[in-house]
Amino acid sequence: MTGYKVGVIFGGKSPEHEVSIVTALQVIGFLSPRHDVVPIYITKEGKWLTGDSLKDAKNYANFNAGQMNLQSIAITPDTSLKTVVNPLGDGLLAKPRQLKLDVIFPALHGPHGEDGTLQGLLELADIPYVGSDFIASSICMDKVRTKYVLKGAGLPVIECVNFSRADWETREDAIVDEITRKFHFPVVVKPARLGSSIGISVANDIDELKFSISVATHFDTRILVETCISNKLEINCSVLGDQNPQPSLCEQPLSSSSFLTFEEKYLQGKNTQGMEGAKRIIPAPISEALTAKIQDLAVRAFTAVGARGVLRVDFIIDRDTDTVFINEINTIPGSIAYYLWKPSGLSPEQLVDKLLEIAVNAAREKKKNNYSQGPSVLQKIDLLQLKKD
């Protein structure tokens, strides 16, 4: 495989900022020495920085950008450059320095990175990037929109009531009435566009429901409430590819609560190993028939949202009815879900190389599109007359 200059982008203005750092450090460690890695860190305030010291995990314990010899950078949407630019350069009168990158590896989680915003910028800049495009990313970041798309594709999802923060502030009683008419307690309350179980809680009565919604509104402008399947089994499956996606082995994440918490996902492992450190059983202790069904649903979900690269599809199974539901889709899964591929013989190093190749191939396909030729409308319009009108 060809060696690339790879920009790994991480951090970001997101409650999942620290999780992103863990994923990025893992990706940097997985990238082969034949690749030239450029770490690109986005602070919680939104400042973009780069420097080799960002590759060292020890520097994040007491992070101090002023002591790490970091440079400010930015991505420009000017397609003639295809670069990451140091807008300050060196010296008062210096011109901006340009750093050409072959491919970007997003390792951001949550808003301002996993939600299609970064992917849209990279599309404008015409820089190849790992993972799903801005459309699939934005769909999967929004749990409500994900349900709409999957349901439209004939895939099973849990029904929900969704509303905006503004709705809640003006129509609280009406929303509570709708929820209690549609569902029995307990219910699950979630911010619509956040991951890592942040802001999610279970409500057992109306008072808890109102409190849970108020908590969720601190994280997002849109909230969803759905029935809580008490006797449930959680199963996850990753999917890898582009035109011919393949499913991984299934896993059963282990939780001591009603849902897998942030702490169980990221803080149980030794030395904060990210999602790798969470407790799980691989392969999941389920029948071959159920495994095949979940893998098929995962691939169909991948196709329905138009995904690319690697993602993780999270399922909930109602043990009382044996009904399988797709719970959510993560287009940038924690630890890039490498732990789901490793048991099948695909090493983390091979996984990141595969993702880079998918990204480069997708960029080649994009170049075949014709964006410049179209009908000569301006030649047929009297522009001066148009201005007068």
The 8 nearest C-alpha neighbors of each residue, nearest first, counted from 0:
[[1, 2, 352, 356, 33, 3, 353, 34],
 [2, 0, 3, 33, 34, 356, 352, 355],
 [1, 3, 34, 33, 0, 4, 35, 31],
 [4, 2, 34, 5, 101, 35, 1, 102],
 [3, 5, 35, 101, 100, 34, 36, 102],
 [6, 4, 36, 102, 103, 3, 37, 35],
 [5, 7, 37, 103, 38, 104, 36, 8],
 [8, 6, 104, 38, 39, 105, 103, 37],
 [9, 7, 39, 105, 106, 40, 6, 104],
 [10, 8, 107, 106, 40, 19, 20, 23],
 [11, 9, 16, 41, 19, 40, 20, 42],
 [10, 12, 41, 43, 13, 42, 16, 9],
 [13, 11, 43, 45, 44, 111, 16, 42],
 [12, 14, 15, 16, 110, 11, 109, 111],
 [15, 13, 16, 12, 109, 197, 17, 110],
 [14, 16, 13, 18, 17, 108, 109, 19],
 [17, 15, 10, 19, 13, 14, 18, 11],
 [18, 16, 20, 19, 15, 21, 10, 14],
 [19, 17, 21, 15, 20, 16, 22, 273],
 [18, 20, 107, 22, 16, 17, 21, 10],
 [19, 21, 17, 23, 18, 22, 10, 9],
 [20, 22, 18, 24, 19, 23, 273, 25],
 [23, 21, 334, 19, 25, 20, 24, 333],
 [24, 22, 26, 20, 106, 25, 21, 19],
 [25, 23, 27, 21, 26, 22, 28, 20],
 [24, 26, 28, 22, 23, 27, 29, 21],
 [27, 25, 29, 23, 28, 24, 22, 30],
 [28, 26, 24, 30, 29, 25, 23, 36],
 [27, 29, 25, 26, 30, 24, 31, 23],
 [30, 28, 348, 26, 27, 347, 25, 31],
 [31, 29, 27, 28, 348, 26, 351, 32],
 [30, 32, 33, 34, 29, 348, 28, 352],
 [33, 31, 34, 30, 35, 2, 36, 29],
 [34, 32, 2, 31, 35, 3, 1, 30],
 [35, 33, 2, 3, 32, 31, 4, 36],
 [34, 36, 4, 5, 3, 37, 33, 32],
 [37, 35, 5, 4, 6, 34, 38, 27],
 [36, 38, 6, 5, 7, 39, 35, 4],
 [39, 37, 7, 49, 6, 53, 36, 40],
 [40, 38, 8, 49, 48, 7, 37, 6],
 [39, 41, 48, 9, 10, 47, 8, 49],
 [42, 40, 47, 11, 10, 46, 45, 9],
 [43, 41, 45, 46, 44, 11, 10, 40],
 [42, 44, 12, 45, 11, 41, 13, 10],
 [43, 45, 42, 46, 12, 11, 41, 47],
 [46, 44, 42, 43, 41, 12, 11, 47],
 [45, 47, 42, 41, 44, 48, 71, 43],
 [46, 48, 41, 72, 71, 40, 73, 45],
 [49, 47, 71, 40, 70, 72, 39, 69],
 [48, 50, 39, 70, 69, 38, 40, 71],
 [49, 51, 69, 52, 53, 70, 38, 68],
 [50, 52, 53, 54, 38, 49, 37, 55],
 [51, 53, 54, 50, 55, 67, 58, 68],
 [54, 52, 51, 55, 50, 38, 58, 49],
 [53, 55, 52, 51, 56, 24, 38, 27],
 [56, 54, 57, 53, 52, 58, 51, 59],
 [55, 57, 58, 59, 54, 24, 53, 60],
 [58, 56, 55, 59, 60, 61, 62, 54],
 [57, 59, 56, 60, 62, 55, 61, 53],
 [60, 58, 62, 61, 57, 56, 55, 63],
 [59, 61, 58, 62, 57, 56, 63, 55],
 [62, 60, 59, 63, 58, 57, 64, 56],
 [61, 63, 59, 58, 60, 64, 67, 66],
 [64, 62, 65, 66, 61, 67, 58, 59],
 [63, 65, 67, 66, 62, 69, 68, 48],
 [66, 64, 63, 67, 68, 69, 62, 70],
 [65, 67, 64, 63, 68, 69, 62, 58],
 [66, 68, 64, 69, 65, 52, 63, 50],
 [69, 67, 66, 50, 65, 70, 64, 52],
 [70, 68, 50, 49, 67, 48, 64, 71],
 [71, 69, 49, 48, 72, 50, 68, 85],
 [72, 70, 48, 47, 85, 49, 69, 86],
 [73, 71, 85, 84, 47, 48, 86, 70],
 [74, 72, 84, 83, 85, 75, 47, 86],
 [75, 73, 83, 84, 76, 82, 72, 124],
 [74, 76, 77, 124, 73, 83, 82, 84],
 [77, 75, 124, 123, 78, 120, 74, 121],
 [78, 76, 75, 79, 124, 80, 81, 123],
 [79, 77, 124, 80, 81, 125, 76, 123],
 [78, 80, 77, 81, 124, 82, 125, 76],
 [79, 81, 82, 78, 77, 75, 124, 99],
 [82, 80, 78, 124, 126, 79, 125, 99],
 [83, 81, 99, 80, 98, 97, 84, 100],
 [82, 84, 74, 98, 73, 97, 99, 72],
 [83, 85, 97, 73, 72, 86, 96, 98],
 [84, 86, 72, 96, 95, 87, 88, 71],
 [85, 87, 95, 84, 88, 72, 73, 96],
 [88, 86, 85, 95, 89, 71, 94, 93],
 [87, 89, 95, 96, 93, 94, 85, 86],
 [90, 88, 93, 87, 91, 94, 92, 95],
 [89, 91, 93, 92, 88, 87, 94, 95],
 [90, 92, 93, 89, 88, 87, 94, 95],
 [93, 91, 90, 94, 89, 88, 87, 95],
 [94, 92, 90, 88, 89, 91, 95, 87],
 [93, 95, 88, 96, 92, 87, 89, 86],
 [96, 94, 88, 86, 85, 87, 97, 93],
 [97, 95, 85, 88, 84, 94, 98, 86],
 [96, 98, 84, 82, 83, 99, 85, 95],
 [99, 97, 83, 82, 84, 100, 96, 85],
 [98, 100, 82, 83, 97, 81, 101, 4],
 [101, 99, 4, 102, 82, 5, 98, 6],
 [102, 100, 4, 3, 5, 99, 127, 103],
 [101, 103, 127, 5, 128, 100, 126, 6],
 [102, 104, 128, 6, 5, 7, 105, 127],
 [103, 105, 7, 129, 128, 6, 8, 106],
 [106, 104, 8, 107, 7, 103, 129, 9],
 [107, 105, 9, 23, 8, 19, 22, 104],
 [108, 106, 9, 19, 112, 105, 113, 10],
 [109, 107, 113, 19, 15, 112, 331, 106],
 [108, 110, 113, 193, 194, 13, 15, 112],
 [111, 109, 112, 13, 114, 113, 108, 193],
 [112, 110, 116, 114, 12, 113, 11, 117],
 [111, 113, 117, 107, 114, 110, 116, 108],
 [112, 114, 109, 108, 115, 107, 110, 136],
 [113, 115, 137, 136, 140, 112, 110, 116],
 [116, 114, 133, 137, 136, 118, 117, 113],
 [115, 117, 119, 118, 114, 111, 112, 120],
 [118, 116, 112, 120, 119, 115, 121, 111],
 [117, 119, 133, 115, 121, 120, 116, 132],
 [120, 118, 122, 116, 133, 117, 121, 115],
 [121, 119, 117, 123, 122, 118, 124, 76],
 [122, 120, 124, 118, 123, 126, 119, 125],
 [121, 123, 125, 119, 120, 124, 118, 126],
 [124, 122, 76, 120, 121, 125, 119, 78],
 [123, 125, 76, 78, 121, 122, 126, 77],
 [126, 124, 122, 123, 78, 121, 81, 127],
 [125, 127, 121, 124, 81, 102, 128, 122],
 [128, 126, 102, 362, 358, 359, 103, 125],
 [129, 127, 103, 102, 358, 104, 126, 130],
 [130, 128, 358, 104, 354, 355, 103, 105],
 [129, 131, 308, 307, 309, 128, 132, 358],
 [130, 132, 307, 306, 136, 135, 308, 330],
 [131, 133, 134, 135, 118, 136, 130, 115],
 [132, 134, 115, 118, 136, 119, 135, 137],
 [135, 133, 137, 136, 132, 138, 115, 131],
 [136, 134, 138, 304, 137, 306, 305, 132],
 [137, 135, 115, 133, 114, 139, 134, 138],
 [136, 138, 114, 115, 140, 134, 135, 139],
 [139, 137, 135, 136, 141, 140, 145, 144],
 [138, 140, 141, 136, 145, 137, 328, 135],
 [141, 139, 137, 114, 192, 138, 136, 142],
 [140, 142, 192, 139, 144, 191, 143, 138],
 [143, 141, 145, 191, 144, 140, 146, 192],
 [142, 144, 146, 145, 141, 191, 147, 223],
 [145, 143, 147, 146, 141, 142, 138, 148],
 [144, 146, 142, 148, 143, 139, 147, 138],
 [145, 147, 143, 149, 144, 148, 150, 156],
 [148, 146, 144, 150, 145, 149, 151, 143],
 [149, 147, 151, 145, 150, 146, 144, 152],
 [148, 150, 152, 154, 146, 151, 147, 145],
 [149, 151, 153, 154, 147, 152, 148, 146],
 [152, 150, 148, 149, 153, 147, 154, 146],
 [151, 153, 149, 150, 154, 148, 303, 300],
 [154, 152, 150, 151, 149, 155, 148, 156],
 [153, 155, 150, 149, 152, 156, 151, 296],
 [156, 154, 324, 325, 150, 153, 323, 157],
 [157, 155, 324, 325, 146, 158, 326, 154],
 [158, 156, 324, 159, 225, 155, 326, 325],
 [159, 157, 225, 156, 160, 226, 146, 224],
 [160, 158, 225, 224, 161, 223, 157, 226],
 [159, 161, 224, 223, 225, 178, 162, 158],
 [162, 160, 223, 222, 224, 159, 163, 221],
 [161, 163, 222, 221, 166, 223, 164, 160],
 [164, 162, 221, 166, 165, 220, 222, 167],
 [163, 165, 220, 167, 166, 221, 216, 168],
 [164, 166, 168, 163, 167, 169, 220, 162],
 [167, 165, 163, 169, 164, 168, 170, 162],
 [168, 166, 171, 164, 170, 165, 169, 163],
 [167, 169, 165, 166, 170, 171, 164, 163],
 [170, 168, 166, 167, 171, 165, 172, 164],
 [171, 169, 167, 173, 166, 172, 168, 174],
 [170, 172, 167, 174, 173, 169, 168, 175],
 [173, 171, 175, 174, 170, 176, 167, 177],
 [174, 172, 176, 170, 175, 171, 177, 178],
 [175, 173, 177, 171, 176, 172, 170, 178],
 [176, 174, 178, 172, 177, 173, 179, 171],
 [175, 177, 173, 179, 174, 178, 180, 172],
 [178, 176, 174, 180, 175, 179, 181, 173],
 [179, 177, 175, 181, 180, 176, 182, 174],
 [178, 180, 176, 182, 181, 177, 175, 183],
 [179, 181, 177, 178, 182, 176, 183, 175],
 [180, 182, 178, 179, 177, 183, 160, 176],
 [183, 181, 179, 178, 180, 226, 184, 186],
 [182, 184, 185, 179, 226, 181, 186, 180],
 [185, 183, 186, 203, 204, 182, 202, 226],
 [184, 186, 203, 202, 227, 183, 201, 226],
 [187, 185, 226, 227, 184, 202, 225, 201],
 [186, 188, 201, 225, 227, 224, 200, 226],
 [189, 187, 224, 200, 199, 223, 201, 211],
 [190, 188, 199, 223, 222, 191, 215, 198],
 [189, 191, 222, 215, 219, 192, 193, 198],
 [192, 190, 222, 142, 141, 221, 189, 223],
 [193, 191, 141, 140, 190, 142, 219, 194],
 [192, 194, 109, 190, 191, 197, 140, 110],
 [193, 195, 196, 109, 197, 192, 108, 15],
 [194, 196, 197, 261, 15, 193, 264, 260],
 [197, 195, 194, 261, 199, 260, 198, 259],
 [198, 196, 195, 199, 194, 261, 193, 14],
 [197, 199, 215, 190, 189, 196, 214, 200],
 [200, 198, 189, 196, 197, 188, 190, 215],
 [201, 199, 188, 187, 211, 202, 198, 189],
 [200, 202, 187, 186, 188, 185, 203, 199],
 [203, 201, 207, 208, 186, 185, 204, 187],
 [204, 202, 185, 184, 207, 201, 186, 208],
 [203, 205, 207, 206, 202, 208, 184, 185],
 [204, 206, 208, 207, 209, 203, 202, 175],
 [207, 205, 209, 208, 204, 210, 202, 203],
 [206, 208, 202, 210, 204, 205, 209, 211],
 [209, 207, 205, 202, 211, 206, 210, 204],
 [208, 210, 212, 206, 207, 211, 205, 213],
 [209, 211, 207, 213, 208, 212, 206, 214],
 [212, 210, 214, 208, 213, 209, 207, 200],
 [211, 213, 215, 209, 214, 210, 208, 216],
 [212, 214, 210, 216, 211, 215, 209, 217],
 [215, 213, 211, 212, 216, 217, 210, 198],
 [214, 216, 212, 198, 190, 217, 213, 218],
 [217, 215, 213, 218, 219, 214, 164, 220],
 [216, 218, 215, 214, 219, 213, 220, 198],
 [219, 217, 216, 215, 190, 198, 220, 214],
 [220, 218, 216, 221, 190, 217, 192, 215],
 [219, 221, 164, 163, 216, 222, 218, 165],
 [220, 222, 163, 219, 191, 164, 162, 190],
 [223, 221, 190, 191, 162, 161, 189, 163],
 [222, 224, 161, 189, 160, 191, 188, 159],
 [223, 225, 188, 160, 159, 187, 161, 189],
 [226, 224, 159, 187, 186, 158, 227, 160],
 [225, 227, 186, 182, 187, 228, 185, 224],
 [228, 226, 186, 187, 185, 229, 225, 184],
 [227, 229, 231, 230, 226, 317, 315, 186],
 [228, 230, 231, 227, 257, 317, 185, 318],
 [231, 229, 318, 228, 317, 319, 232, 316],
 [232, 230, 317, 318, 316, 229, 228, 315],
 [231, 233, 316, 315, 234, 317, 318, 230],
 [232, 234, 315, 314, 251, 316, 231, 252],
 [233, 235, 251, 314, 250, 313, 315, 232],
 [236, 234, 313, 250, 249, 312, 314, 251],
 [235, 237, 249, 312, 311, 247, 248, 250],
 [236, 238, 311, 247, 310, 246, 312, 339],
 [237, 239, 246, 245, 310, 309, 247, 244],
 [240, 238, 309, 244, 245, 308, 246, 237],
 [241, 239, 244, 308, 243, 307, 245, 242],
 [240, 242, 307, 244, 243, 308, 357, 239],
 [241, 243, 244, 240, 307, 302, 306, 305],
 [242, 244, 241, 240, 245, 239, 298, 302],
 [245, 243, 240, 239, 241, 242, 238, 298],
 [244, 246, 239, 238, 240, 243, 247, 298],
 [247, 245, 238, 294, 237, 298, 239, 248],
 [248, 246, 237, 340, 236, 238, 339, 249],
 [247, 249, 282, 339, 236, 250, 246, 340],
 [248, 250, 236, 283, 282, 235, 247, 281],
 [251, 249, 283, 281, 235, 282, 280, 234],
 [250, 252, 234, 283, 280, 279, 233, 253],
 [253, 251, 279, 278, 250, 280, 233, 254],
 [252, 254, 279, 278, 251, 255, 259, 280],
 [255, 253, 259, 256, 252, 258, 263, 257],
 [254, 256, 253, 257, 259, 258, 263, 260],
 [257, 255, 258, 254, 259, 260, 253, 263],
 [258, 256, 259, 255, 229, 201, 254, 227],
 [257, 259, 256, 260, 254, 255, 196, 200],
 [258, 260, 254, 263, 256, 264, 261, 196],
 [261, 259, 263, 262, 196, 258, 264, 195],
 [262, 260, 264, 196, 263, 195, 265, 197],
 [261, 263, 266, 260, 265, 264, 267, 259],
 [264, 262, 260, 261, 267, 265, 277, 266],
 [265, 263, 277, 261, 262, 274, 260, 266],
 [264, 266, 273, 262, 274, 263, 267, 261],
 [265, 267, 262, 268, 271, 263, 264, 273],
 [268, 266, 263, 277, 265, 276, 262, 269],
 [276, 269, 267, 271, 272, 266, 277, 270],
 [268, 270, 271, 272, 276, 267, 266, 273],
 [269, 271, 272, 268, 266, 276, 267, 273],
 [272, 270, 268, 269, 273, 266, 265, 276],
 [271, 273, 276, 275, 268, 270, 269, 274],
 [274, 272, 265, 275, 271, 276, 21, 334],
 [273, 275, 276, 277, 333, 265, 264, 334],
 [276, 274, 273, 272, 277, 338, 334, 268],
 [268, 275, 277, 272, 274, 273, 267, 278],
 [278, 276, 264, 274, 275, 267, 268, 263],
 [277, 279, 253, 252, 276, 280, 263, 267],
 [280, 278, 252, 253, 251, 277, 281, 250],
 [279, 281, 251, 283, 250, 282, 252, 278],
 [282, 280, 250, 283, 249, 279, 251, 248],
 [281, 283, 250, 249, 280, 248, 284, 251],
 [282, 284, 250, 251, 281, 249, 280, 285],
 [285, 283, 282, 286, 280, 251, 281, 250],
 [286, 284, 283, 289, 290, 287, 288, 282],
 [287, 285, 289, 288, 290, 284, 291, 283],
 [286, 288, 290, 289, 291, 285, 292, 284],
 [287, 289, 291, 286, 290, 292, 285, 293],
 [290, 288, 292, 286, 291, 287, 293, 285],
 [289, 291, 287, 293, 288, 292, 286, 294],
 [290, 292, 294, 288, 289, 293, 287, 295],
 [293, 291, 289, 295, 290, 294, 296, 288],
 [294, 292, 296, 290, 295, 291, 297, 289],
 [293, 295, 297, 291, 296, 292, 246, 290],
 [294, 296, 292, 298, 293, 297, 291, 299],
 [297, 295, 299, 293, 294, 298, 300, 292],
 [296, 298, 294, 300, 295, 299, 312, 293],
 [299, 297, 301, 295, 300, 296, 302, 294],
 [298, 300, 296, 302, 301, 297, 303, 295],
 [301, 299, 303, 297, 302, 298, 296, 304],
 [302, 300, 298, 306, 299, 303, 304, 297],
 [301, 303, 305, 299, 300, 304, 306, 298],
 [302, 304, 300, 305, 301, 299, 152, 149],
 [303, 305, 135, 302, 306, 301, 300, 148],
 [306, 304, 302, 303, 135, 301, 307, 131],
 [307, 305, 131, 301, 135, 304, 302, 308],
 [306, 308, 131, 241, 130, 240, 309, 305],
 [309, 307, 130, 240, 239, 354, 241, 131],
 [308, 310, 239, 238, 307, 130, 240, 330],
 [311, 309, 330, 329, 237, 238, 332, 331],
 [310, 312, 237, 329, 236, 328, 332, 238],
 [311, 313, 328, 236, 235, 297, 237, 327],
 [312, 314, 235, 327, 326, 325, 234, 328],
 [315, 313, 325, 326, 234, 324, 233, 235],
 [314, 316, 233, 324, 232, 323, 326, 234],
 [317, 315, 323, 232, 231, 322, 318, 324],
 [316, 318, 231, 322, 321, 319, 320, 230],
 [319, 317, 321, 231, 320, 230, 316, 232],
 [318, 320, 317, 321, 230, 231, 322, 316],
 [319, 321, 322, 318, 317, 316, 323, 230],
 [322, 320, 318, 317, 319, 316, 323, 231],
 [323, 321, 317, 320, 316, 324, 318, 319],
 [322, 324, 316, 315, 321, 317, 325, 314],
 [325, 323, 156, 155, 315, 314, 326, 316],
 [324, 326, 314, 156, 327, 155, 313, 315],
 [325, 327, 314, 313, 324, 315, 156, 157],
 [328, 326, 313, 325, 312, 142, 329, 314],
 [329, 327, 312, 139, 311, 313, 330, 310],
 [328, 330, 332, 311, 331, 310, 312, 139],
 [329, 331, 310, 332, 136, 328, 131, 311],
 [332, 330, 329, 310, 335, 113, 333, 108],
 [333, 331, 335, 329, 336, 310, 330, 311],
 [332, 334, 335, 274, 22, 336, 331, 273],
 [333, 335, 22, 336, 274, 273, 332, 337],
 [336, 334, 332, 333, 337, 331, 22, 309],
 [337, 335, 334, 338, 339, 332, 333, 237],
 [336, 338, 340, 339, 335, 347, 341, 334],
 [337, 339, 341, 336, 340, 275, 342, 334],
 [340, 338, 337, 336, 341, 247, 248, 342],
 [341, 339, 337, 343, 345, 338, 342, 247],
 [340, 342, 345, 346, 344, 338, 343, 339],
 [343, 341, 344, 340, 339, 338, 345, 248],
 [344, 342, 341, 340, 345, 248, 247, 339],
 [343, 345, 341, 342, 346, 340, 349, 347],
 [346, 344, 341, 340, 343, 349, 350, 347],
 [345, 347, 349, 341, 348, 344, 350, 340],
 [348, 346, 350, 349, 337, 29, 351, 345],
 [349, 347, 29, 346, 350, 351, 30, 352],
 [348, 350, 346, 352, 347, 351, 345, 353],
 [349, 351, 347, 353, 348, 352, 346, 354],
 [350, 352, 354, 353, 348, 349, 355, 347],
 [353, 351, 355, 349, 354, 350, 356, 348],
 [352, 354, 350, 356, 351, 355, 349, 357],
 [355, 353, 351, 357, 352, 356, 308, 129],
 [354, 356, 358, 352, 353, 357, 129, 351],
 [355, 357, 359, 353, 358, 354, 360, 352],
 [358, 356, 354, 360, 355, 359, 361, 353],
 [359, 357, 129, 355, 361, 356, 128, 360],
 [358, 360, 362, 356, 361, 357, 127, 355],
 [361, 359, 363, 357, 362, 358, 356, 364],
 [362, 360, 364, 358, 363, 359, 357, 365],
 [361, 363, 365, 359, 360, 364, 127, 358],
 [364, 362, 360, 366, 361, 365, 359, 367],
 [363, 365, 361, 362, 366, 367, 360, 368],
 [364, 366, 362, 367, 363, 368, 361, 360],
 [367, 365, 363, 364, 368, 362, 369, 361],
 [368, 366, 365, 364, 369, 363, 362, 370],
 [369, 367, 366, 365, 370, 364, 371, 363],
 [368, 370, 371, 372, 367, 366, 373, 365],
 [371, 369, 372, 368, 373, 366, 367, 365],
 [370, 372, 369, 373, 368, 374, 375, 366],
 [373, 371, 370, 369, 374, 375, 368, 376],
 [372, 374, 375, 371, 370, 376, 369, 377],
 [373, 375, 376, 372, 377, 378, 379, 371],
 [376, 374, 377, 378, 373, 379, 372, 380],
 [375, 377, 379, 378, 374, 380, 373, 381],
 [376, 378, 380, 379, 375, 382, 381, 374],
 [379, 377, 376, 375, 380, 381, 382, 374],
 [378, 380, 377, 376, 381, 375, 382, 374],
 [381, 379, 377, 382, 378, 376, 385, 384],
 [380, 382, 384, 383, 385, 379, 378, 377],
 [383, 381, 385, 384, 380, 386, 377, 387],
 [384, 382, 386, 385, 381, 387, 380, 388],
 [383, 385, 387, 381, 386, 382, 388, 380],
 [386, 384, 382, 388, 383, 387, 381, 380],
 [385, 387, 383, 384, 388, 382, 381, 380],
 [388, 386, 384, 385, 383, 382, 381, 380],
 [387, 385, 386, 384, 383, 382, 381, 380]]
